Amino acid sequence: MNILMMTNTYLPHVGGVANSVSLYTSELRKLGHHVMVVSPRFEGDLQDEKDVIRIPAIQHFNGSDFSVILPIPGFLDAHLKDFKPDIVHSHHPFFVGGIAVRIATKYNVPLVFTQHTRYEHYAHYAGYIPRMKQFLINLSTGYANMCDVVIAPSESFAQILKDRGVTVPIEVIATGVNIEKFRIGDGRKIRKQLNIPEYAFVAGFTGRLEQEKNLEFLSKAVAMFLHQNSKAHFLVVGYGAVEESLKEIFYVEGLRDRVHFAGKLTGNDLIDAYHSMDVFVFSSKTETQGMVLAEAMAAGVPVIAIDAAGVREVVKDGFNGHLITNENIEYFAWVLSETSHLPQEKLINFRQAAIETADNFKVSNCISKITSVYQQVIQNTTPQLVRDESAWKTAIEQIKAEWNLLANFTSAVGEALYKDNTR
């Protein structure tokens, strides 16, 4: 198949969607499929990437690490001249996602949409705009209904989409993880580099350090735990806008020497970081799955997390860690403290259970399901009835696509305003 992957984020950007698209692209190519990726330019991206089309973009939009594409008429047409997609797979409902609708319409091919993100929790990136959260819910729901199939990374998120009004078929396919890659790592190496004692009990977190990850709560809970356990340390891997404010929490608590901000780590360094941890802690309530949970478990690290959609499919309370339904700083710290004092036998059982859980997220299983969805939707797509009138037909369909995009946008705005005024 000729598969067109269209995404607002791609390597070298660090994040779940960029990593997912990269992993899927690599695995699909191994199976012999021709995959073309369309993404904005990012600072540090390669200039001679094979089968990657980079759209000129504004870097670091609104102070974030995201890029926003510039509207350049005809830019993609020239690049896609010799690549005739059998299917278009969109990973965002706006920017590049809007272009995905137009391309699928132009080539008369199915459009698949994976909703990786609960966009309403990212409204702050647009600045303070009243009703923005409701607008984003309406926009993504309307976009989903313009597609042939929607992929949700978890059952609980699929239910959220249905409750919001998504009526097209929804397939639940977890975002895969290269389990074998995370199996073996050198935790001692990272501990030595960061001056973490070998005997220390290490709680860890990896991910973007941003407001939507609920990291102020996590930091305060971990700080309380560190006061309770003098041999414990906290390792933070990642970077982002709230990094300095998180550091301040620990500095004020006098815990500077036992908290380690490692910055951005990739490849073997990231794997080693997971293996340096005794437990992974997670407090985000905005995930559709939480890839880092599967990565941690692939490294044999149990997880303590706040119960939320996308998280409860991975963390099973008392089996591979603890799932906390009560978002309370004191309780989270207590659970963490209790875990740090578990007998070695119980910790080993947790680690083994984590490894078993990670096997459910093998990328090979996920790719098999995705290719099956592709094949099914291609077979079920009705071809154009009059191929001889392709130019006229294409023009009409493109006008229809533009109208649908505009109608979805205005409907999202209207519903957001209406719901706000009726409260």
N, C-alpha and C positions, 0 to 999 in steps of 0.2 A: 504493500500500500504506500501511496504518497501521502504523508501525514504532515499537516501544517500546524505546528504548535505556536500559539500566539499568547504572549504573556507580557505583563508590565514589569516583571522582575526576572532577571536571569544573571548567571555568573558574570562578573565576580561579586555581585550583590549577595550579602549573607542573609538568608532567611529561608523559611520552610518552603515557600512556593518556588523560589529560584532553585533550591536543591531538588525539589520534586521534579520540576521540568527537566533539569539536567540529568537526573537519574533515569527518568522515563525515556528521554531521548536516547541516552546511551544504550539502554536495554532493548529498545525497539530496533535500533540500528543493528544490534547484534543478531536479531532475528531476521535481518534482511530487508527491513522496511526503510524507505527513504524518508527521513524526517528533516523538515526545514523548520528552524526556529525563528520567530519574529519577535524582537525585543527592542526597547529603547537602548540608546547608548548609556553606558555607565562608566564612571571614572575607573580607569585601569583595565578596561576590557581589551581583548586582543584585536588587532587590526586585520588579521588574516584567518579568521575563524571559518572553518568549512561548514557550509550549509547553515549559516546563521546570518540573518539580515538585521542589521542594527539601524534603527530609525533615529535620526538626530533628535536630541532631547535636551530639556532644561535639567541640569544636574542639581541635586540636593534641594528638591522642591520644598519650599516653606521651612527650610532648616532641617529637613529629614534626610534619610539616605536613599530616597526614591528619586527616580527620574521621570519626567513627564514629557511625552513626545510632542514634537512640533508638527503642525499640519502642513505637509508638503504634498500638494496634489501630484498624483502620478508616480510618487516615489516607489511604492510597492509594485505597481504594475510592471515597471521596467525590470525589477528583480525577480518577479514571478513569471516572467514571459515563458520560460522553458520548464517551469515546474507547475504541473497541473495537478492540484491536490485531489485526492479521493475523499478526503475528510478534513474538516477544520476543527481543531481542538482549542477552545478558548479557556484561559485560566483567570480572566478578570472580566467584570461586566461593564467596564468603561475604558476610555483611552484606546489601547490596543484591542480591547474587547469589542468596541464599536466597529473597528476596522474588520474584525473577524466576521461580524454579521454581513458586512458588505461583500467580503471575499467569498463567503459561502454562498451568498445570493448570486454573485457574478458567475461562479463556476457551477452553480446548481448542485452543490454537494452538501451532505449533512453537517450540522454544527453541533458539537458536543461541548458542554460547559462544565468544568469542575469548579465548584464553589469551595475554595480553600478557606475562606475568611468570613468572619462575621463583621462586615464592614461598618456597622453602626458603632462598633467599639473603637473605630479609628477616626471618628468625626473630628476630633481635636486637631488633626493635621490640616484641616481646612480653616482653622481659626474658629473664633466663636461665632457661629451662625445658628440662630434659633431654628429648631425643627430639623436640623441636619441629620440626626440619627434616623428619624422616621423617613426622611427623603432617601437615605441610603438603603434602608430596608425595602422601600417601594421600588427603587431603581433596580436593585439586584433581583428582586422577585419578578419584576416585569421582564428583565433581560432573560432570566431563566426560562420563562414561558415563550420566548422567541426562539429557543433552541429545540433541537430534536430530542436530546437526552441530557439530563443533568446528573453529574456524578457527585455524591456526597461522601466525605471521608469516614463518616460514622453513622450508625443507626440513629443515635440521638439527634444528630444534626439534620439528618434526613427528615425526621419528624418535625423539627422546627421549620424546615422549608415547606413541608406540606401544610402546617398550621398557618403559614404566612400566605398561602395561596398558590404555590407552585403546582401546576396541573399536568405538566409534561412528565413522561416517565423518569423516575429517579432510581439510579443504580448506586448501591452502597459499595464503594471500593476504597479500602484504607490506603493511605499513602504509604508506599513500600519503603523499606529500609534495607540497605545492603548489610544484612545481618553478619555475614562472615567477616566483613571488614572490621566490625566493631568487637569481634570475639576476643582478639588478642591485642593487648596493649601493655605499656610499661608505666604503671602508676608511680613507681618509685622515682622514675626520671623526673616527672613533673613535680613531685614532692620535694625532690632535692633542689630543683631549679628555683622553687618558690619558698624554700626554707620551711617546709612543713614537716614536722617530725614524723618518722615512720610509725611511731606508736599512736599518733593522733587519730581521733575519729573525725573524718572529714565529711561534712555535708556540702553538696555542690549544686550549682545551677549553671546551665548553658542556655544562651538565647540572646535576643536583642534586649537591650536595657531601655525599655520604653514604657510610657505611662500605662498602656493597655495591658501590660503583663502583671499588674498588681504587685509590683516589687517593693513598694513601701511597706505593705503588710508583711511580705515575706521577710524583709530585712529586720523589721522590728521583732518578729517571732524568732528568727535565728539569733538575733542579739540577746534576747531573753534566754534562749537555750545556751548560748556561749557563757553567759554568766553562771548558769547552773552546772556547767561541765567545763572545768578548767583545762581539760586535755583535748577539747574539741576545736576544730578550725572550720572556716567557711571559704570555699573556692567559688569564684564567680568568673565564668567564661563568656565574653561577649562585650559589646560596646553599645552606646546609645545616649540619648538625650538626658536620661535621669541618672547617669553614672555618678556624677559629682554629688548629687543629693543623697544617693545611697551610701556613698563613702562617708558623708557627713554624719549619717545616722550611727555608723559604727565608731567614728572618731569621737563623737560626743559621748558614747558609751564607754570609751577607753579600751576599745577592742581592736585598735589599729594593727597590732602585731599578729592577730589571729584571723584576719580577714584578708583574702588575697584576690585582687582583681587582675586577672591574667590577660584581659583584652581579647582581641579576635584571634581565635585559633582554628586552624583547618588541618585536614589530612591526618597524619599520624599524631600530631600534637594534640588535636581534639580528642582522638581516641585514647591517648595516654591520659588526658585530663579525666575522662570518664572513669578510667581504671584506677585513678588515684582517689576516687570517692568511695565512701562507705554507704552513703545514701544520697539520693537525688531529691531535691525539694522543689515544689512547683505550686504556684498559687494563682496562675492565670485562669480567668473564667471566660476568655474570649476565643478559645481554640475550637476548631472543628475536629481536630484529632490530637495534635501535639506530638510531632515527630520526635522531639527530643526525649520523650518518655520511652518510646520504642528503642531509640539509640542507647539510652542509659541501660535499659533492660538487656539489650543485646550484649552489653559489656558486663552483665551480671550485677547491676546495681539496682537494688530495690528502690521504690519511689514512695514519698509521702506527698500527697497532693490534695488540693481543695476539690471537692466533688463538683464537676461541671460537665456540660455536653462535650463529647470528644475525649474527655479524660477518663470517664467511668468505663469506657470500653477497653481501656488499657490497664488501669490500676484496679486490682481486686483486693478489697480490704482484708487484711489478715493472711493473704496468700502471697502476693509479690510486693507487699508494702502496706500502706494505710491510705484510705480514702476518707477525708475529713469533711463531714457535712456541715459542721459548725465553724463558720469563718470567724474564729476567735484567736487573737494573738496568743493568749495564755495557753489555750488548749493545743494549738499547733506546736508551741514550744514544749509542752508536756509530752506530746506524742513523740516528738523528736528526741527528747531526753530519755524516754522509756526505750525507744529503739536503740539508742546508743549504749544502753545497759543490758541489752538482751544477751543471753548466753550465746557463745560462738556457734553452737549447733543450730539455734534458731536463725541466726544471721545467714548461715550457710543454706538453710532451707529457703529463706527469702531469696537469696541469690540464684539458687537453682530454679525457683519458680519464675523469677524474672527472665531468665534465659529461655525457659519454656514458653513464656508469654511472647517474647520477641519473635519466636518462630512463626507466629501467626501473621507477622508483618513482613515476611520475606518478599523482596521485590519481585521475584519470579512469579509468585502467586498473584500479585497485583497486576503485573503486566499481562498475564494470561487472561485475567478478567477484563482488562481494558481492551485488548485486541478482540475479545469476544464481543464486547459492546460495539466496537467499530464495525466489525463484520455484520453484525445484526442490523445496525442502523443503516448501513449502506444498502443492504438487501431490501430493507423496508422503505427506502426512499423512492418515491415515484419520480421517474425521469420526466423531463420536459416533453410534452406531447408533440410539439412542432419544432423539430431541430432546424428546419430550413429558415425559420424566422428568428434565428438566434439573436441577431443584433437588436431587433425590436423587442423580443421577449426579454432579453437581458436588460434593456433600458427600462422596461416596465417594472421588472422585478427589483432593479436597483432603486427606482423611485419608491417602490413599496417598502424596501428595507429602510430607506432614509425616513420615510413616513413613520414606520414602526419605531425606529430609534427616537424620533422626535416625540411621538405619542407616548412612549414609555417615559421619557424625561418629564414631559408636562404632566402626565398622570401622577408620577411620583411626587412632583412638587405640589400638585393640587391636593392629593390625599394627605400629605404631610401637613399642609395648612389647615385642611378641614379637621383632621383629628386633633390638632393643637387647639383650634378654636372651640371644639366641643367638650374640652376637658373642664 
